[in-house]
Amino acid sequence: SPRCAEFVSASGHHGLVGTLTQGMVNGRRFNGAILCHVLEHVYDLMAASHCIEECLAPDGWLYVEVPDAR
């Protein structure tokens, strides 16, 4: 969300808002990514996983949060 990116940027980090399919920004990879309540809206999880992998640095981290399906 834009609000989350603003908070991250105000904390001294580089926050961005974008889509999974936009891929790397200016050829750079990211040390971490947060997907909160995103994946339950994605039709093709394999393609999304590939995009995420391409955007992360080799030792990058990924935080995923999805709602409880019960």
Number of C-alpha atoms within 10 A of each C-alpha: 10 11 10 12 15 15 13 14 13 11 10 8 11 12 17 14 11 10 9 18 12 9 18 15 11 6 7 12 17 19 13 14 15 11 13 13 11 13 16 12 9 11 9 9 12 10 13 16 13 13 17 21 17 16 23 19 14 11 8 13 13 13 9 11 12 12 10 5 5 3
